[in-house]
Amino acid sequence: MAALRGSSVASELAFTEAKIGQNFSNYSAFHYRSKILEAMAEGRTTMAGVANPQVMFGSAQGAAQGAAQGAVACGSPVEGSRVPMGGAAVVALLKAECEMVASALFTEPDDQSAWWYHRFLLSWGDCAAANEDPAARAQLIEVLRGECSMLRELVELEPEAKWPRAGLLGTLARLAPLLASPEAAAPTGTAQNAGADGEAAQVAREWAETLEALKSLDPPRAGYYASLSPP
């Protein structure tokens, strides 16, 4: 209906935020919000032409699976005079959305709706910043570092919950390859370079440890988690 009446993306963003605030389990609101973000990234000011969006991931599955499969397609052709958002602007929006959804993750750590949206955000932000300027990729690295820190805190608070660890796994899987990028590295032989190398090794260890923890928490999917071992 919003697409048919041409509602502004700003009003629809506010609408979904209100609905999510009323009920953190509102999967429909989270899913519609994902379509609004895609419209914003394409430079749209209204939701006209975004009618009947298809569910991108189907049912809400594990965050690790979404990250491993690269669940978000990288945008669509921009029509007319619309100017798409640049990578830095997308990453700034990603950071704000991650802060918004964190409240839902901490309040309902076993609810899959918010985890679906968190997985979407990481896929969308990672995709949107791909092939962009180095500054956007450097900003994305910082966002992912912050998300890892937040998720570690949640894991400590909810050690028996599967979804926080799955979310951490998916975030580590996205951070690891970026740490090998030029934006994360300093000149070879410098103290900064040694620090970057150390962080990459630490992320690889934490990735492996998180996989082992998930195997214990979710034995029926142990084989699947084993397939997600660091390269």
Secondary structure, 3 states (H helix, E strand, C coil): CHHHHCCEHHHHHHHHHHHHHHCCCCHHHHHHHHHHHHHHHCCCCECCCCCCCCCCCCCCCCHHHHHHHCCCCCCCCCCCCCCCCCHHHHHHHHHHHHHHHHHHHHHCCCCHHHHHHHHHHHHHHHHHHCCCCHHHHHHHHHHHHHHHHHHHHHHHHCCCCHHHHHHHHHHHHHHHHHCCCHHHCCCCCCHHHHHHHHHHHHHHHHHHHHHHHHHHHCHHHHHHHHCCCCC
